[in-house]
Amino acid sequence: MRYQSRKIYLYPNKIYYEISSDPPFLSNTKHPSVKLNDSVGIVMPFRYCEIEANRDIRVEVFQKAYFANINDTISSFNSSDSSLNRIWSLCKHTIKATSFAGVYIDGERERIAYEGDTYINMLSHLSTDTTFDIAKNTLIRLINNPNWPTEWNLLVPELFYQYTMYSGDKDILQKYYWNLKKKTLIDLENNDYLISTTERKIPIILQFELGFRNYKNFIKQIIGYKRPLFYNLRDIVDWPPKSKEFDSIKRKVVQIEGENDNYDFRNYNTVVNAYHYNSILVMSKIAKILGYQKDEIFFTKRAYDIKVKFNKAFFNNSKKIYFDGIGSQHYSLHANMYPLKFGLVDPKNKSYVINFIKKKGMVCSVYGAQFLLDALFENQEIDYAFTLLNKKNTKRGWLNMIDSGASMTFESWDVIYNPSMDLSHAWGTAPLNTIVRNIWGIKPTSPGFKSLVISPKFGRLAYSEIKVPTLNGTIIGSFKILGNKENVITLNVPKEINATLNLTSRGKPLFYHLHSGINSIKFYN
């Protein structure tokens, strides 16, 4: 956290005063940070302005604010849950306020585009807006400026796929198809289709193909430096790790426990290989979009093979849950929520994995919370997911950010978990896309939202209203409980969209093909 303050001295007969800013911080204005155009000037997060003056003086304050091409007026959400409404507003403002760099950045402290941050930032942005240049700029930047976390490199095919599903831009998949195949790290697979970044040296040519250009690191690897800092790929699981950090409030170095649930890192890690499986599966979808039939068949088959080997390598058949890695006896939240999220868990074992996850609680970061919420909603653990979303009286929740005075989502749940956190981190906006994609269940099923599915999971809500913009028009929805277990959902669907509604009524699945215009459907608990 950092701040600037100014004292302005008043002079007789001078009416207008412009408050200048400090020179830019070198730590977030040079590579790899995103450089702003000189015409923009210096940008700082704004918190408040305190004016002390004679009460008879009339004061008018004009704030200069800079945003990239973003439209936050075309989407909306309201519900019977006032806490959820507040969280929506917090997250939505965060998306707009952090847009100034023209790419998705990780926050004010670094202003760097990271793959992990981009995933959440982009889903939240594109769930509520139809301007795509920020997303596209970020994806291209990440191809040319990758970051060290193994899992986040594996996330790149998913980023491109989701971007295309919202924007309809297939050309970007075509242009970077070779790069996306490399990002699956399929070149690191052993005979069991599992990958490791520590079992053997990662070929420098592969690092180069992945986009790394830090030649000093290449030289140090060739010489034989052993420090992991010089490795371009390192497993992360979650952030921050257990470490010592300087606490600016206590003015001393303190030990923080980290957000990876004491993950036991091994050569072959469960989380990394879950990401690897997902990247291969996503490549089959990308190949299908582009009409690459041979690649689609190859990646579909490879994903199946990985799934079989993954469960054989990482699943404890007696405990019915996943351990952290081959040779580990530790069972973390992350080693179980990622297989659940990515569809790796055998149906007969799901109840055991889900029960373990629920016993663990929110022992992950705001980044990990995205995948935890997805896993819960997608596996019908709706009530527990709602509990995590708007839980009160806990440090690990979005209401704690609001109660702490947040105007944007934090980098971490609270300063006690990360004393060096910044207060403007869009990777904390998981609830925004969760409301659209999980609670209302609105997701594109073909590029550019030409077709979509609506699979709502309203849980505890008594009523809700939503507006979701797409390239082909705005989806407007409302829901309310009528009484006697009777509910009604009304959906206004643009004529250019092929929409399907999936509901559960009296315990049975119902499927409706929605016509253009207003659809009103009753269903029962």
Buried (B, 14 or more C-beta within 10 A) or exposed (E): BBEEEEEEEEEEEEEEEEEEEEEBBEEBBEEBBBBBEEEEEBBEBEEEEEEEEEEEEEEEEEEEEEEBEBEBEEBBBBBBBEBBBBBBEBBBBBBBBBBBBBBBBBBBBBBBBBBBBBBBBBBBBBBBBBBBEBBBBBBBBBBEBBBBBBBBBBBBBBBBBBBBBBBBBBEBBEBBBEBBBBBBBBBBBEEBBBBBBBEEEBEBEBBEBBBBEEEEBBEBBEEEEEEEEBBBBBBBBBBBBEEEBEBEEEEEEEEBBBBBBEBBBBBBBBBBBBBBBBBBBBBBBBBBBBEBEEBBEBBBEBBBBBBEBBBEBBBEEEEBBBBBBBEBEBBBBBBBBBBBBBBBBEEEBBEBBBEBBEEBBBBBBBBBBBBBBBBBBBBEBBEBBBBBBBBEEEBBBBBBBBEEEBBBBBBBBBBEBBBBBBBBBBBBBBBBBBBBBBBBBBBBEBBBBBBBBBBBBBBBBEBBBBBBBBBBBBBBBBBBBEEEEEBBBBBBBBEEBBBBBEBBBEEEEEEBEBEBEEBEBEBBE
